[in-house]
Amino acid sequence: MSTTDAGLIDVPSAESTYRTVDGVDLHVVTAGDPEGPLVVLLHGFPDFWYGWRHQIPALVEGGFRVLVPDQRGYNLSDKPRALSAYRMGRLSGDIAALVESEGRESAHVVGHDWGAAVAWDLSVRHPDVVDRLGTVNVPHPAVMQRTLQTNPRQLLRSWYMFYFQVPGLPEWFLSRNDAAGVASVLESSSNPGAFTATDLQHYRGAYRRPGATRGPVNWYRALFWRRDDPPRERVTAPTLVVWGDQDDALLPEMADESLEYCDDGRLERFPNASHWVHREEPERVNELLLSHFEAGDGDESQ
């Protein structure tokens, strides 16, 4: 079995820990000064904590304490079978509890893909937990829902969400031939070079585990069959929206529309980047995140 814990990155302070939240054990990579401002990084599909490997060293160097979980259903974290375990309120509740497990009341929170959906939900369901919000290539949930219902182009791009409702088939596709399906999803949705051969071996290692594809697919099924909308839509936390315009699954105009739900929102576009902009343009994305968080820490110190 391939190692898919904190040993994958060369950050001296990085270590693998486990935190129990809502009866689920989450594998969490921690790094950086335990007394530093807290940043939580949330991966999406078909990813795991390693998806933030370019951001973790930069944030640690910037003086931040970083928590990067394998979200429930993924990699080294528990993989509940029940669809109800993947309701959105439970997914964002995991992150609220994770912040509390660090002895903190709040944190800066960044998410990509499904992780961005969780981060958006956390910001409206548990607004006191989020100091500053960062989202990468997933729009505000109200924008996503409205666009799916009104724009045939987005409905066509979201075909895979319906495919994932088929029992057993997506799990077989992703795990077949030593997780070749996972590797193909990563490569087909990114620009050349975003994932190295070594990266893809790490991803295959993460998806060799028992039940490794069932949990991630169940996130999509729960969205359809265990819908759990938050009590409000307005985001009060200062928000940075990062968007790669060459995303083949999401229409770029949804990024602009997401700002309409933010009291204090800012959009940074990457015209040539794909859905995986934080891997393809890591230096610029890191600069944006550090600037966004440091501005907040400056506000809090006044």
BALOBA-1460 file (C-alpha; in Angstrom, 3 decimals):
// residues 302
<rec num="1" residu="m" x="0.000" y="0.000" z="0.000"/>
<rec num="2" residu="s" x="1.421" y="3.383" z="-0.994"/>
<rec num="3" residu="t" x="2.112" y="5.933" z="1.704"/>
<rec num="4" residu="t" x="-0.327" y="8.839" z="1.364"/>
<rec num="5" residu="d" x="0.294" y="10.634" z="4.650"/>
<rec num="6" residu="a" x="2.314" y="13.750" z="5.538"/>
<rec num="7" residu="g" x="5.497" y="12.041" z="4.377"/>
<rec num="8" residu="l" x="4.599" y="12.986" z="0.811"/>
<rec num="9" residu="i" x="5.739" y="16.589" z="1.286"/>
<rec num="10" residu="d" x="9.090" y="17.981" z="2.371"/>
<rec num="11" residu="v" x="7.924" y="20.300" z="5.135"/>
<rec num="12" residu="p" x="9.768" y="19.596" z="8.424"/>
<rec num="13" residu="s" x="6.824" y="20.559" z="10.632"/>
<rec num="14" residu="a" x="4.260" y="18.523" z="8.671"/>
<rec num="15" residu="e" x="2.754" y="15.547" z="10.437"/>
<rec num="16" residu="s" x="-0.241" y="13.268" z="10.132"/>
<rec num="17" residu="t" x="-2.771" y="13.417" z="12.940"/>
<rec num="18" residu="y" x="-6.289" y="12.111" z="13.468"/>
<rec num="19" residu="r" x="-9.180" y="14.146" z="14.793"/>
<rec num="20" residu="t" x="-12.543" y="12.652" z="15.748"/>
<rec num="21" residu="v" x="-15.478" y="14.809" z="14.609"/>
<rec num="22" residu="d" x="-19.139" y="13.771" z="14.519"/>
<rec num="23" residu="g" x="-18.120" y="10.180" z="15.195"/>
<rec num="24" residu="v" x="-15.755" y="10.113" z="12.191"/>
<rec num="25" residu="d" x="-11.962" y="9.937" z="12.365"/>
<rec num="26" residu="l" x="-10.435" y="12.430" z="9.948"/>
<rec num="27" residu="h" x="-6.824" y="12.203" z="8.836"/>
<rec num="28" residu="v" x="-5.408" y="15.732" z="9.050"/>
<rec num="29" residu="v" x="-1.993" y="16.933" z="7.942"/>
<rec num="30" residu="t" x="-0.849" y="19.740" z="10.217"/>
<rec num="31" residu="a" x="2.100" y="22.046" z="9.616"/>
<rec num="32" residu="g" x="3.530" y="25.340" z="10.777"/>
<rec num="33" residu="d" x="3.714" y="27.284" z="14.035"/>
<rec num="34" residu="p" x="1.035" y="26.001" z="16.445"/>
<rec num="35" residu="e" x="0.576" y="29.593" z="17.631"/>
<rec num="36" residu="g" x="0.274" y="31.082" z="14.146"/>
<rec num="37" residu="p" x="-2.975" y="32.240" z="12.533"/>
<rec num="38" residu="l" x="-4.952" y="29.183" z="11.461"/>
<rec num="39" residu="v" x="-5.636" y="28.252" z="7.831"/>
<rec num="40" residu="v" x="-7.742" y="25.237" z="6.821"/>
<rec num="41" residu="l" x="-7.364" y="23.913" z="3.259"/>
<rec num="42" residu="l" x="-10.164" y="21.754" z="1.819"/>
<rec num="43" residu="h" x="-9.629" y="19.503" z="-1.194"/>
<rec num="44" residu="g" x="-12.250" y="18.443" z="-3.706"/>
<rec num="45" residu="f" x="-12.822" y="15.512" z="-6.066"/>
<rec num="46" residu="p" x="-10.997" y="13.266" z="-6.893"/>
<rec num="47" residu="d" x="-8.364" y="14.668" z="-4.598"/>
<rec num="48" residu="f" x="-7.000" y="14.311" z="-1.067"/>
<rec num="49" residu="w" x="-4.963" y="16.515" z="1.237"/>
<rec num="50" residu="y" x="-1.954" y="16.282" z="-1.131"/>
<rec num="51" residu="g" x="-3.773" y="18.522" z="-3.620"/>
<rec num="52" residu="w" x="-2.542" y="21.501" z="-1.567"/>
<rec num="53" residu="r" x="1.122" y="20.477" z="-1.680"/>
<rec num="54" residu="h" x="2.126" y="23.739" z="-3.392"/>
<rec num="55" residu="q" x="0.267" y="25.902" z="-0.872"/>
<rec num="56" residu="i" x="1.289" y="24.253" z="2.409"/>
<rec num="57" residu="p" x="5.004" y="25.274" z="2.324"/>
<rec num="58" residu="a" x="4.186" y="28.856" z="1.306"/>
<rec num="59" residu="l" x="1.656" y="29.281" z="4.114"/>
<rec num="60" residu="v" x="4.016" y="27.759" z="6.670"/>
<rec num="61" residu="e" x="6.770" y="30.085" z="5.474"/>
<rec num="62" residu="g" x="4.297" y="32.948" z="5.908"/>
<rec num="63" residu="g" x="3.897" y="32.130" z="9.589"/>
<rec num="64" residu="f" x="0.550" y="30.345" z="9.427"/>
<rec num="65" residu="r" x="-0.641" y="27.191" z="11.160"/>
<rec num="66" residu="v" x="-2.084" y="24.933" z="8.465"/>
<rec num="67" residu="l" x="-4.625" y="22.124" z="8.789"/>
<rec num="68" residu="v" x="-5.313" y="20.033" z="5.696"/>
<rec num="69" residu="p" x="-7.823" y="17.218" z="6.203"/>
<rec num="70" residu="d" x="-8.687" y="14.276" z="4.064"/>
<rec num="71" residu="q" x="-12.391" y="15.033" z="4.083"/>
<rec num="72" residu="r" x="-14.731" y="12.233" z="5.146"/>
<rec num="73" residu="g" x="-14.846" y="9.455" z="2.600"/>
<rec num="74" residu="y" x="-11.348" y="10.201" z="1.283"/>
<rec num="75" residu="n" x="-7.899" y="8.607" z="1.542"/>
<rec num="76" residu="l" x="-6.979" y="7.921" z="5.207"/>
<rec num="77" residu="s" x="-10.175" y="9.315" z="6.752"/>
<rec num="78" residu="d" x="-13.192" y="7.212" z="7.690"/>
<rec num="79" residu="k" x="-15.557" y="6.303" z="4.865"/>
<rec num="80" residu="p" x="-19.133" y="5.990" z="6.151"/>
<rec num="81" residu="r" x="-21.514" y="3.995" z="3.964"/>
<rec num="82" residu="a" x="-24.743" y="5.903" z="4.615"/>
<rec num="83" residu="l" x="-25.657" y="8.705" z="2.199"/>
<rec num="84" residu="s" x="-26.827" y="10.800" z="5.147"/>
<rec num="85" residu="a" x="-23.213" y="10.911" z="6.335"/>
<rec num="86" residu="y" x="-22.416" y="13.121" z="3.331"/>
<rec num="87" residu="r" x="-25.109" y="15.758" z="3.754"/>
<rec num="88" residu="m" x="-23.654" y="19.220" z="3.314"/>
<rec num="89" residu="g" x="-24.374" y="20.269" z="6.888"/>
<rec num="90" residu="r" x="-22.311" y="17.359" z="8.166"/>
<rec num="91" residu="l" x="-19.451" y="18.068" z="5.768"/>
<rec num="92" residu="s" x="-19.173" y="21.699" z="6.868"/>
<rec num="93" residu="g" x="-19.822" y="20.644" z="10.459"/>
<rec num="94" residu="d" x="-16.674" y="18.505" z="10.247"/>
<rec num="95" residu="i" x="-14.646" y="21.617" z="9.500"/>
<rec num="96" residu="a" x="-16.216" y="23.656" z="12.294"/>
<rec num="97" residu="a" x="-15.349" y="20.826" z="14.690"/>
<rec num="98" residu="l" x="-11.847" y="20.560" z="13.221"/>
<rec num="99" residu="v" x="-11.201" y="24.234" z="13.970"/>
<rec num="100" residu="e" x="-12.448" y="23.686" z="17.511"/>
<rec num="101" residu="s" x="-10.168" y="20.647" z="17.876"/>
<rec num="102" residu="e" x="-7.224" y="22.974" z="17.329"/>
<rec num="103" residu="g" x="-8.363" y="25.075" z="20.292"/>
<rec num="104" residu="r" x="-9.508" y="27.908" z="18.021"/>
<rec num="105" residu="e" x="-12.800" y="29.698" z="17.557"/>
<rec num="106" residu="s" x="-12.223" y="30.569" z="13.899"/>
<rec num="107" residu="a" x="-9.855" y="30.206" z="10.948"/>
<rec num="108" residu="h" x="-9.163" y="31.315" z="7.417"/>
<rec num="109" residu="v" x="-10.733" y="28.664" z="5.176"/>
<rec num="110" residu="v" x="-9.885" y="27.851" z="1.554"/>
<rec num="111" residu="g" x="-11.539" y="25.222" z="-0.616"/>
<rec num="112" residu="h" x="-11.173" y="23.880" z="-4.139"/>
<rec num="113" residu="d" x="-13.890" y="22.063" z="-6.073"/>
<rec num="114" residu="w" x="-16.066" y="20.186" z="-3.520"/>
<rec num="115" residu="g" x="-13.856" y="21.706" z="-0.830"/>
<rec num="116" residu="a" x="-14.977" y="25.123" z="-2.059"/>
<rec num="117" residu="a" x="-18.606" y="24.009" z="-1.784"/>
<rec num="118" residu="v" x="-17.933" y="23.020" z="1.833"/>
<rec num="119" residu="a" x="-16.141" y="26.313" z="2.479"/>
<rec num="120" residu="w" x="-19.058" y="28.317" z="1.048"/>
<rec num="121" residu="d" x="-21.489" y="26.298" z="3.180"/>
<rec num="122" residu="l" x="-19.374" y="26.747" z="6.307"/>
<rec num="123" residu="s" x="-19.282" y="30.503" z="5.745"/>
<rec num="124" residu="v" x="-23.090" y="30.758" z="5.754"/>
<rec num="125" residu="r" x="-23.980" y="27.922" z="8.158"/>
<rec num="126" residu="h" x="-21.242" y="28.705" z="10.716"/>
<rec num="127" residu="p" x="-20.245" y="32.304" z="9.880"/>
<rec num="128" residu="d" x="-18.405" y="32.873" z="13.152"/>
<rec num="129" residu="v" x="-15.957" y="30.089" z="12.271"/>
<rec num="130" residu="v" x="-14.680" y="31.737" z="9.072"/>
<rec num="131" residu="d" x="-12.356" y="34.735" z="9.392"/>
<rec num="132" residu="r" x="-11.567" y="35.019" z="5.691"/>
<rec num="133" residu="l" x="-12.838" y="32.796" z="2.915"/>
<rec num="134" residu="g" x="-11.055" y="31.606" z="-0.210"/>
<rec num="135" residu="t" x="-12.717" y="29.564" z="-2.945"/>
<rec num="136" residu="v" x="-11.145" y="28.021" z="-6.027"/>
<rec num="137" residu="n" x="-13.240" y="27.104" z="-9.079"/>
<rec num="138" residu="v" x="-16.604" y="26.391" z="-7.534"/>
<rec num="139" residu="p" x="-19.269" y="29.114" z="-7.338"/>
<rec num="140" residu="h" x="-21.537" y="30.107" z="-4.486"/>
<rec num="141" residu="p" x="-24.112" y="27.291" z="-4.085"/>
<rec num="142" residu="a" x="-27.055" y="29.532" z="-4.939"/>
<rec num="143" residu="v" x="-25.345" y="30.483" z="-8.210"/>
<rec num="144" residu="m" x="-24.608" y="26.856" z="-9.017"/>
<rec num="145" residu="q" x="-28.184" y="25.771" z="-8.379"/>
<rec num="146" residu="r" x="-29.702" y="28.624" z="-10.368"/>
<rec num="147" residu="t" x="-27.351" y="28.127" z="-13.309"/>
<rec num="148" residu="l" x="-28.025" y="24.392" z="-13.460"/>
<rec num="149" residu="q" x="-31.749" y="25.115" z="-13.601"/>
<rec num="150" residu="t" x="-31.622" y="27.893" z="-16.186"/>
<rec num="151" residu="n" x="-28.573" y="27.376" z="-18.409"/>
<rec num="152" residu="p" x="-28.485" y="24.335" z="-20.715"/>
<rec num="153" residu="r" x="-24.749" y="24.828" z="-21.302"/>
<rec num="154" residu="q" x="-24.003" y="24.299" z="-17.626"/>
<rec num="155" residu="l" x="-26.400" y="21.380" z="-17.414"/>
<rec num="156" residu="l" x="-24.493" y="19.723" z="-20.257"/>
<rec num="157" residu="r" x="-21.155" y="20.375" z="-18.586"/>
<rec num="158" residu="s" x="-22.464" y="18.796" z="-15.372"/>
<rec num="159" residu="w" x="-23.344" y="15.466" z="-17.031"/>
<rec num="160" residu="y" x="-20.997" y="13.597" z="-14.689"/>
<rec num="161" residu="m" x="-23.102" y="14.549" z="-11.662"/>
<rec num="162" residu="f" x="-25.931" y="12.500" z="-13.120"/>
<rec num="163" residu="y" x="-23.604" y="9.665" z="-14.147"/>
<rec num="164" residu="f" x="-22.470" y="9.427" z="-10.511"/>
<rec num="165" residu="q" x="-26.023" y="8.552" z="-9.486"/>
<rec num="166" residu="v" x="-25.745" y="5.153" z="-11.230"/>
<rec num="167" residu="p" x="-25.158" y="2.406" z="-8.637"/>
<rec num="168" residu="g" x="-21.684" y="0.868" z="-8.776"/>
<rec num="169" residu="l" x="-20.630" y="2.055" z="-12.236"/>
<rec num="170" residu="p" x="-18.669" y="5.194" z="-11.269"/>
<rec num="171" residu="e" x="-16.854" y="3.316" z="-8.496"/>
<rec num="172" residu="w" x="-15.816" y="0.667" z="-11.026"/>
<rec num="173" residu="f" x="-14.678" y="3.273" z="-13.552"/>
<rec num="174" residu="l" x="-12.550" y="5.181" z="-11.051"/>
<rec num="175" residu="s" x="-10.904" y="2.154" z="-9.433"/>
<rec num="176" residu="r" x="-10.405" y="-0.082" z="-12.499"/>
<rec num="177" residu="n" x="-6.887" y="-0.959" z="-13.618"/>
<rec num="178" residu="d" x="-5.120" y="0.351" z="-10.513"/>
<rec num="179" residu="a" x="-7.225" y="3.546" z="-10.274"/>
<rec num="180" residu="a" x="-6.606" y="4.462" z="-13.917"/>
<rec num="181" residu="g" x="-10.007" y="6.163" z="-13.916"/>
<rec num="182" residu="v" x="-8.913" y="8.603" z="-11.219"/>
<rec num="183" residu="a" x="-5.736" y="9.411" z="-13.132"/>
<rec num="184" residu="s" x="-7.715" y="9.995" z="-16.325"/>
<rec num="185" residu="v" x="-10.114" y="12.384" z="-14.561"/>
<rec num="186" residu="l" x="-7.185" y="14.395" z="-13.199"/>
<rec num="187" residu="e" x="-5.353" y="14.565" z="-16.519"/>
<rec num="188" residu="s" x="-8.398" y="15.269" z="-18.680"/>
<rec num="189" residu="s" x="-9.564" y="18.162" z="-16.483"/>
<rec num="190" residu="s" x="-6.169" y="19.901" z="-16.206"/>
<rec num="191" residu="n" x="-3.549" y="21.497" z="-18.407"/>
<rec num="192" residu="p" x="-0.509" y="19.399" z="-19.399"/>
<rec num="193" residu="g" x="2.008" y="19.148" z="-16.570"/>
<rec num="194" residu="a" x="-0.393" y="19.963" z="-13.752"/>
<rec num="195" residu="f" x="0.039" y="16.418" z="-12.463"/>
<rec num="196" residu="t" x="3.423" y="14.712" z="-12.727"/>
<rec num="197" residu="a" x="3.827" y="10.963" z="-13.087"/>
<rec num="198" residu="t" x="4.832" y="10.860" z="-9.428"/>
<rec num="199" residu="d" x="1.721" y="12.819" z="-8.453"/>
<rec num="200" residu="l" x="-0.488" y="10.354" z="-10.304"/>
<rec num="201" residu="q" x="1.155" y="7.435" z="-8.508"/>
<rec num="202" residu="h" x="0.288" y="9.088" z="-5.186"/>
<rec num="203" residu="y" x="-3.318" y="9.516" z="-6.299"/>
<rec num="204" residu="r" x="-3.513" y="5.907" z="-7.379"/>
<rec num="205" residu="g" x="-2.179" y="4.930" z="-3.979"/>
<rec num="206" residu="a" x="-4.911" y="6.881" z="-2.246"/>
<rec num="207" residu="y" x="-7.585" y="5.189" z="-4.353"/>
<rec num="208" residu="r" x="-6.336" y="1.637" z="-3.847"/>
<rec num="209" residu="r" x="-7.796" y="1.588" z="-0.348"/>
<rec num="210" residu="p" x="-10.983" y="-0.342" z="0.420"/>
<rec num="211" residu="g" x="-14.035" y="1.827" z="-0.228"/>
<rec num="212" residu="a" x="-11.838" y="4.602" z="-1.595"/>
<rec num="213" residu="t" x="-14.135" y="5.458" z="-4.499"/>
<rec num="214" residu="r" x="-17.485" y="4.891" z="-2.761"/>
<rec num="215" residu="g" x="-17.098" y="7.791" z="-0.323"/>
<rec num="216" residu="p" x="-16.234" y="10.472" z="-2.894"/>
<rec num="217" residu="v" x="-19.021" y="9.359" z="-5.233"/>
<rec num="218" residu="n" x="-21.482" y="9.421" z="-2.336"/>
<rec num="219" residu="w" x="-20.882" y="13.164" z="-1.982"/>
<rec num="220" residu="y" x="-22.605" y="13.558" z="-5.376"/>
<rec num="221" residu="r" x="-25.385" y="11.154" z="-4.472"/>
<rec num="222" residu="a" x="-26.101" y="12.915" z="-1.196"/>
<rec num="223" residu="l" x="-26.363" y="16.218" z="-3.083"/>
<rec num="224" residu="f" x="-29.282" y="14.740" z="-5.040"/>
<rec num="225" residu="w" x="-30.921" y="12.508" z="-2.435"/>
<rec num="226" residu="r" x="-30.028" y="14.095" z="0.931"/>
<rec num="227" residu="r" x="-30.193" y="17.765" z="0.013"/>
<rec num="228" residu="d" x="-29.342" y="20.049" z="2.920"/>
<rec num="229" residu="d" x="-29.447" y="23.741" z="2.059"/>
<rec num="230" residu="p" x="-28.054" y="26.248" z="4.570"/>
<rec num="231" residu="p" x="-30.325" y="28.696" z="6.436"/>
<rec num="232" residu="r" x="-28.963" y="31.754" z="4.612"/>
<rec num="233" residu="e" x="-27.093" y="32.726" z="1.446"/>
<rec num="234" residu="r" x="-25.224" y="35.906" z="2.375"/>
<rec num="235" residu="v" x="-21.470" y="35.610" z="3.011"/>
<rec num="236" residu="t" x="-20.162" y="38.134" z="5.531"/>
<rec num="237" residu="a" x="-16.531" y="36.988" z="5.658"/>
<rec num="238" residu="p" x="-14.168" y="38.812" z="3.286"/>
<rec num="239" residu="t" x="-13.973" y="36.490" z="0.285"/>
<rec num="240" residu="l" x="-11.376" y="35.815" z="-2.400"/>
<rec num="241" residu="v" x="-12.671" y="33.925" z="-5.442"/>
<rec num="242" residu="v" x="-9.900" y="32.385" z="-7.576"/>
<rec num="243" residu="w" x="-10.979" y="31.099" z="-10.982"/>
<rec num="244" residu="g" x="-9.271" y="29.301" z="-13.849"/>
<rec num="245" residu="d" x="-11.273" y="30.278" z="-16.934"/>
<rec num="246" residu="q" x="-10.424" y="27.099" z="-18.867"/>
<rec num="247" residu="d" x="-12.446" y="24.961" z="-16.457"/>
<rec num="248" residu="d" x="-14.216" y="22.426" z="-18.667"/>
<rec num="249" residu="a" x="-16.976" y="21.712" z="-16.126"/>
<rec num="250" residu="l" x="-18.033" y="25.160" z="-14.928"/>
<rec num="251" residu="l" x="-19.059" y="28.303" z="-16.788"/>
<rec num="252" residu="p" x="-16.771" y="31.247" z="-15.959"/>
<rec num="253" residu="e" x="-19.627" y="33.744" z="-15.510"/>
<rec num="254" residu="m" x="-20.586" y="31.942" z="-12.306"/>
<rec num="255" residu="a" x="-17.472" y="33.393" z="-10.680"/>
<rec num="256" residu="d" x="-18.701" y="36.964" z="-11.199"/>
<rec num="257" residu="e" x="-22.211" y="36.086" z="-10.045"/>
<rec num="258" residu="s" x="-20.834" y="34.596" z="-6.812"/>
<rec num="259" residu="l" x="-19.579" y="38.021" z="-5.723"/>
<rec num="260" residu="e" x="-23.195" y="39.218" z="-5.617"/>
<rec num="261" residu="y" x="-23.656" y="37.065" z="-2.504"/>
<rec num="262" residu="c" x="-20.580" y="38.452" z="-0.715"/>
<rec num="263" residu="d" x="-20.498" y="41.554" z="1.476"/>
<rec num="264" residu="d" x="-16.794" y="41.932" z="0.645"/>
<rec num="265" residu="g" x="-15.794" y="39.872" z="-2.388"/>
<rec num="266" residu="r" x="-12.894" y="39.939" z="-4.820"/>
<rec num="267" residu="l" x="-12.404" y="37.893" z="-7.981"/>
<rec num="268" residu="e" x="-9.032" y="36.941" z="-9.455"/>
<rec num="269" residu="r" x="-9.212" y="35.280" z="-12.854"/>
<rec num="270" residu="f" x="-6.579" y="33.132" z="-14.539"/>
<rec num="271" residu="p" x="-7.476" y="33.179" z="-18.254"/>
<rec num="272" residu="n" x="-5.234" y="30.258" z="-19.234"/>
<rec num="273" residu="a" x="-5.656" y="28.038" z="-16.182"/>
<rec num="274" residu="s" x="-7.946" y="25.046" z="-15.836"/>
<rec num="275" residu="h" x="-10.029" y="23.785" z="-12.935"/>
<rec num="276" residu="w" x="-6.700" y="23.070" z="-11.187"/>
<rec num="277" residu="v" x="-5.428" y="26.651" z="-11.112"/>
<rec num="278" residu="h" x="-3.767" y="26.261" z="-7.688"/>
<rec num="279" residu="r" x="-1.545" y="23.538" z="-9.172"/>
<rec num="280" residu="e" x="-0.906" y="25.280" z="-12.491"/>
<rec num="281" residu="e" x="-0.234" y="28.782" z="-11.143"/>
<rec num="282" residu="p" x="0.882" y="28.047" z="-7.565"/>
<rec num="283" residu="e" x="3.137" y="31.048" z="-7.019"/>
<rec num="284" residu="r" x="0.486" y="33.576" z="-7.989"/>
<rec num="285" residu="v" x="-2.268" y="31.750" z="-6.108"/>
<rec num="286" residu="n" x="-0.035" y="31.607" z="-3.025"/>
<rec num="287" residu="e" x="0.627" y="35.335" z="-3.267"/>
<rec num="288" residu="l" x="-3.105" y="36.021" z="-3.443"/>
<rec num="289" residu="l" x="-3.884" y="33.805" z="-0.449"/>
<rec num="290" residu="l" x="-1.112" y="35.269" z="1.693"/>
<rec num="291" residu="s" x="-2.173" y="38.813" z="0.866"/>
<rec num="292" residu="h" x="-5.818" y="37.975" z="1.597"/>
<rec num="293" residu="f" x="-5.039" y="36.407" z="4.980"/>
<rec num="294" residu="e" x="-2.450" y="38.946" z="6.069"/>
<rec num="295" residu="a" x="-4.921" y="41.761" z="5.438"/>
<rec num="296" residu="g" x="-7.321" y="40.036" z="7.810"/>
<rec num="297" residu="d" x="-4.682" y="39.516" z="10.477"/>
<rec num="298" residu="g" x="-3.842" y="43.180" z="10.217"/>
<rec num="299" residu="d" x="-7.494" y="44.077" z="10.802"/>
<rec num="300" residu="e" x="-7.686" y="41.843" z="13.857"/>
<rec num="301" residu="s" x="-4.576" y="43.336" z="15.439"/>
<rec num="302" residu="q" x="-5.898" y="46.876" z="15.359"/>
